[in-house]
Every structure is written in structure tokens, then in C-alpha cells.
């Protein structure tokens, strides 16, 4: 499985564009981060990507997991985010909040 690797120096806007592009192309999105700064940039990128996608009728959410990886011969703990895509259902009655449902697809 391929991962978007995000570092503390990654531009959240650039990562958001990559996330949105993969989502639009229906490619599974998984993100890998090592360190608090990298996790911070990844979370900001996902928030920005949501802003890009929601007007198109698509929303995203994520699930974090820990993973032990090896970098330069050293064992490190990474945080990986699986990004889930949700198609927003069209509202039939603007005043009925129960119509704010969405469908999940993977």
C-alpha cells in the first residue's frame, strides 16, 4: 500500500491538493507521518482538502493508527491516516436536518 508521506516541512495546501486529486480520481488515500510536526501538517492538510471537496458533493474523514517502521536502520513509530470518502446526499427539504445524511464508499 502506498502512502502520502508528510513531514513537518510539508506545505498543508500542497498536501491538500494531492489528497483532493486522489479522492477525485477515486484512488485510496493513506497518509504516513513521523513526529508531532508532521502529524500537525497532515491534519491541517485534511481540513483544507475537506474545504476543496465539500462544494463538489464529497466529504472526507480519517482514522489514525500507529505503525512501527524503519528509517535509516532505526525503528520509529509512525502515525498513519486512512482517509475515507463520503458522497454527500442532496437535501430534499432544506428545513429538515434529518436529510443531512451521507453515503460511505471505499
Beta strands, then each sheet from edge to edge (+ up, - down):
strand 1: 4-6
strand 2: 29-33
strand 3: 58-71
strand 4: 74-88
strand 5: 102-105
sheet 1: 1+ 2+ 4- 3+
sheet 2: 1+ 2+ 4- 5+
end
